Amino acid sequence: MFSPFEFVGRFVELMNAGGVVMWVLFLLNFFLWYGLGYRYFILKRGTKGNIRRLINKHEKRGEKQVMRGLLDYAVSDALQAAEEAKAIGANVRKHINGVLLPYYSDVNSYRIMIKTIVVLAPLVGLLGTVVGMIETFDALQNSSMFSQGASISGGISKALFTTELGLVVAVPGLILGRVLDRQADRYELEFEQITDIISTKDAQ
């Protein structure tokens, strides 16, 4: 069992073995998982049942309705926006759409950043591979293979480490990003349902 200092030392040693590119991939990985974690907590629904039933609950209970998730807040704001629109004689649908715009933004937070990192990480890993192979060929060219064995093995290890880490960053990001994108798309459909149902009720 490693002590914390030994663990950090081995981690730094491993990262340095891959050169600067390894630290770049580490930062990309950090931002990737930050974005994935943020999106996961934002997209936690916390509310069961269909939209029409949820709207009916909010209309009956009003402020007594327990807020459990993003949809609860969206429905509450949409109902309030509909009342405000009727009071000032504005278009109900447009008023609700304006109120729900921040919710569309929230469910799509860090979406572009995650996709960018997923595409960029393998390319950065490939850059590290190229740098490592160049160092290997330089060692072969400048001296004999036996006298420069450490340089050759170091260049090859750098190439392999960066390639591996690039894929380690990209693959989970690709899979989890797709899952979260589907949830975000579902939310957008539900926001549209909220707008349609409430504006149709007020029009009747």
C-alpha positions in Angstrom: 0.0 0.0 0.0 1.5 3.3 -1.1 1.5 6.3 1.2 0.0 9.6 -0.3 3.5 11.0 -1.0 4.6 7.8 -2.7 1.5 7.7 -4.8 2.0 11.3 -5.9 5.6 10.6 -6.7 4.8 7.6 -8.9 2.0 9.6 -10.6 4.4 12.5 -11.4 7.0 10.0 -12.6 4.5 8.4 -14.9 3.3 11.7 -16.3 6.8 12.9 -16.9 7.6 9.7 -18.7 5.2 10.8 -21.4 6.5 14.4 -21.6 4.5 17.6 -21.7 1.7 16.0 -23.8 0.8 13.8 -20.9 0.1 16.9 -18.7 -2.0 18.4 -21.5 -4.0 15.2 -21.6 -4.4 15.2 -17.9 -5.8 18.8 -18.0 -8.2 17.8 -20.8 -9.3 14.8 -18.7 -9.9 17.0 -15.7 -12.1 19.5 -17.7 -13.9 16.6 -19.4 -15.0 15.0 -16.1 -15.8 18.3 -14.6 -18.2 18.9 -17.6 -19.6 15.4 -17.4 -20.2 15.7 -13.7 -21.9 19.1 -14.0 -24.2 17.9 -16.8 -25.0 14.7 -14.8 -26.2 16.7 -11.8 -28.1 19.2 -13.9 -29.9 16.5 -15.8 -31.1 14.6 -12.8 -34.8 14.7 -13.3 -36.0 13.9 -9.8 -39.6 13.9 -11.0 -41.7 10.9 -12.1 -44.7 10.9 -14.4 -45.7 12.6 -17.6 -45.7 16.4 -18.2 -49.4 16.9 -18.2 -49.8 15.2 -14.8 -46.9 17.3 -13.4 -48.5 20.5 -14.6 -51.8 19.5 -13.0 -50.1 18.9 -9.7 -48.5 22.3 -9.8 -51.8 24.0 -10.7 -53.6 22.3 -7.8 -50.9 22.6 -5.1 -49.4 25.9 -6.2 -46.5 26.9 -3.9 -47.1 23.8 -1.7 -45.7 21.6 -4.6 -42.4 20.0 -3.6 -39.6 20.9 -6.0 -37.7 17.7 -6.8 -36.0 18.4 -10.1 -35.4 20.6 -13.0 -38.8 19.9 -14.6 -40.6 21.1 -11.4 -38.9 24.4 -11.6 -39.5 24.7 -15.3 -43.2 24.0 -14.9 -43.5 26.4 -12.0 -41.8 29.2 -13.9 -43.9 28.4 -17.0 -47.2 28.7 -15.1 -46.1 31.9 -13.5 -45.1 33.3 -16.9 -48.5 32.3 -18.4 -50.2 34.3 -15.6 -48.0 37.3 -16.2 -48.6 37.1 -19.9 -52.4 37.1 -19.4 -52.2 40.0 -16.9 -50.3 42.2 -19.4 -52.1 40.9 -22.5 -48.9 39.4 -24.0 -48.5 36.3 -26.1 -48.5 33.4 -23.7 -46.4 31.0 -25.8 -43.7 33.6 -26.4 -43.7 34.6 -22.7 -43.2 30.9 -21.7 -40.5 30.4 -24.3 -38.6 33.4 -22.9 -38.8 32.0 -19.4 -37.7 28.6 -20.4 -34.6 29.7 -22.4 -32.3 29.5 -19.4 -33.4 25.9 -18.9 -32.5 25.0 -22.5 -29.1 26.6 -21.8 -28.7 24.6 -18.5 -29.3 21.2 -20.0 -26.8 21.9 -22.8 -24.1 23.3 -20.5 -20.6 22.1 -21.4 -22.0 20.0 -24.3 -19.7 21.6 -26.9 -16.7 21.5 -24.5 -17.1 17.7 -24.0 -17.4 17.0 -27.7 -14.4 19.2 -28.4 -12.3 17.3 -25.8 -13.4 13.9 -27.1 -12.2 14.9 -30.6 -9.1 16.7 -29.4 -7.7 14.1 -26.9 -6.8 11.4 -29.5 -5.2 14.0 -31.6 -3.1 15.3 -28.7 -2.2 11.6 -27.9 -1.1 11.2 -31.6 1.1 14.3 -31.3 2.8 12.7 -28.3 3.3 9.5 -30.3 4.9 11.5 -33.1 7.2 13.3 -30.6 8.2 10.1 -28.9 9.0 8.4 -32.2 11.0 11.4 -33.4 13.1 11.1 -30.2 13.5 7.4 -30.8 14.8 8.0 -34.3 17.1 10.8 -33.2 18.7 8.4 -30.6 19.2 5.8 -33.3 20.7 8.3 -35.7 23.1 10.0 -33.2 24.6 6.9 -31.7 24.5 3.2 -31.5 21.3 1.4 -30.3 23.1 -0.2 -27.3 24.7 2.9 -25.9 21.5 4.9 -26.2 19.1 2.2 -25.1 17.5 4.5 -22.4 16.8 7.2 -24.9 15.2 4.8 -27.3 13.1 3.1 -24.7 12.1 6.5 -23.3 10.9 7.7 -26.7 8.9 4.6 -27.3 7.3 4.7 -23.8 6.4 8.4 -24.4 4.7 7.4 -27.6 2.8 4.6 -26.0 1.8 6.5 -22.9 0.4 9.4 -24.8 -1.5 7.3 -27.2 -3.0 5.2 -24.4 -4.0 8.2 -22.3 -5.6 10.0 -25.3 -7.9 7.0 -25.8 -8.6 6.7 -22.1 -9.7 10.3 -22.1 -11.8 10.1 -25.3 -13.6 6.8 -25.1 -15.5 7.3 -21.7 -16.2 10.9 -22.7 -17.7 9.8 -26.0 -19.9 7.2 -24.3 -21.1 9.2 -21.4 -21.4 12.3 -23.5 -23.8 10.5 -25.8 -25.9 9.3 -22.9 -26.1 12.8 -21.4 -26.9 14.3 -24.9 -29.9 11.9 -25.1 -31.1 13.1 -21.7 -30.7 16.7 -22.7 -32.7 16.1 -25.9 -35.4 14.5 -23.9 -35.5 17.6 -21.7 -35.9 19.8 -24.7 -38.9 17.8 -25.9 -40.4 18.1 -22.4 -39.9 21.8 -22.3 -41.7 22.0 -25.6 -44.5 19.9 -24.1 -44.7 22.3 -21.2 -45.1 25.3 -23.5 -47.7 23.5 -25.7 -49.9 22.3 -22.8 -49.9 25.5 -20.8 -50.4 27.8 -23.8 -53.2 25.6 -25.1 -55.0 25.6 -21.8 -54.8 29.4 -21.6 -56.1 29.7 -25.2 -59.2 27.7 -24.3 
